[in-house]
Amino acid sequence: LQKFIREDCSGIDMKVVLYMAITINGLIAKENDDVSFVSAAEWKNFNRMIRKAGNIIIGRRTYDLMRKSSELPKYKNTKIVVVTHKPKKVSGKNIVFTDDSPNEIIKMLRNDGFKIALVAGGGKLNSSFMKAGVVDELYLDLEPTILGKGIKLFADANFEKKLKLVSVKHFSKNEVQLHYKVAK
Ligand SMILES: NC(=O)c1ccc[n+]([C@@H]2O[C@H](COP(=O)([O-])OP(=O)(O)OC[C@H]3O[C@@H](n4cnc5c(N)ncnc54)[C@H](OP(=O)(O)O)[C@@H]3O)[C@@H](O)[C@H]2O)c1
């Protein structure tokens, strides 16, 4: 019966969305992890998407930074999937530490009944999900900032994806949101 349920759930429609705030030159943080260029309006957008999805998939470094900045309690109703090669930490009520592949993680969230799986950084995590070909859509909130150095939206890896522009939303005087679909 369990096998039947799992197979049955995998038929449920779910989309994988990558959501990030970026500088106009495609960086997501300074070298020292400073993200102060991200505006309050952008955080509001992002948190709205988290509430809609009910989950976030993040890399271990992003998780460590969220924990240090005491952001985690804000997400107690969100399933947090932390991807790491060394998932020693015991998973909590809403936090899962895993070294599963992007495909397996997406399958797990689909089986949990989520309609959206939210890929939320940082650069290494984004790259591995993009390379695995599981991302369906991207939302990029473009901040009016240029950083000479920093962490890339996608860490260096060997892949190429073509996108289709779905919409451009002007969400504050100086900020736009680009919404793309990944061409399959
Ligand atoms: N602007 C934004 O919207 C935004 C959003 C999120 C994060 N950020 C910023 O991004 C920066 C962090 O990015 P980052 O690239 O340095 O680190 P990251 O992607 O957050 O974390 C990297 C770590 O995640 C684990 N990991 C990632 N992909 C994996 C995979 N497929 N399989 C197994 N483990 C995997 C590895 O952990 P182990 O080393 O434990 O194996 C890896 O060292 C921070 O500065 C953060 O503030 C910005």
The ligand as a Gaussian input file, in Angstrom:
#p B3LYP/6-31G(d) Opt

LIG

0 1
 N       20.425000      36.945000      -2.414000
 C       19.702000      35.911000      -2.061000
 O       18.513000      35.813000      -2.408000
 C       20.337000      34.810000      -1.261000
 C       19.568000      33.688000      -0.929000
 C       20.192000      32.638000      -0.238000
 C       21.536000      32.720000       0.098000
 N       22.232000      33.833000      -0.215000
 C       23.664000      33.932000       0.099000
 O       24.360000      32.872000      -0.544000
 C       25.570000      32.641000       0.183000
 C       25.771000      31.149000       0.348000
 O       25.958000      30.548000      -0.918000
 P       27.090000      29.440000      -1.139000
 O       27.114000      29.087000      -2.572000
 O       28.356000      29.910000      -0.503000
 O       26.582000      28.232000      -0.211000
 P       25.229000      27.353000      -0.187000
 O       24.847000      26.953000      -1.561000
 O       24.235000      28.011000       0.693000
 O       25.781000      26.105000       0.630000
 C       26.818000      25.326000       0.098000
 C       26.878000      24.018000       0.829000
 O       25.613000      23.349000       0.674000
 C       25.838000      21.964000       0.492000
 N       25.355000      21.591000      -0.824000
 C       24.926000      22.398000      -1.819000
 N       24.483000      21.690000      -2.855000
 C       24.616000      20.394000      -2.503000
 C       24.310000      19.162000      -3.136000
 N       23.743000      19.119000      -4.348000
 N       24.589000      18.015000      -2.479000
 C       25.121000      18.033000      -1.258000
 N       25.442000      19.178000      -0.583000
 C       25.175000      20.330000      -1.213000
 C       27.311000      21.733000       0.748000
 O       27.386000      21.591000       2.154000
 P       28.519000      20.774000       2.950000
 O       29.754000      21.610000       2.847000
 O       27.972000      20.713000       4.362000
 O       28.635000      19.433000       2.303000
 C       27.911000      23.053000       0.301000
 O       29.174000      23.309000       0.872000
 C       25.442000      33.369000       1.499000
 O       26.209000      34.554000       1.456000
 C       23.967000      33.733000       1.557000
 O       23.731000      34.915000       2.294000
 C       21.666000      34.881000      -0.896000

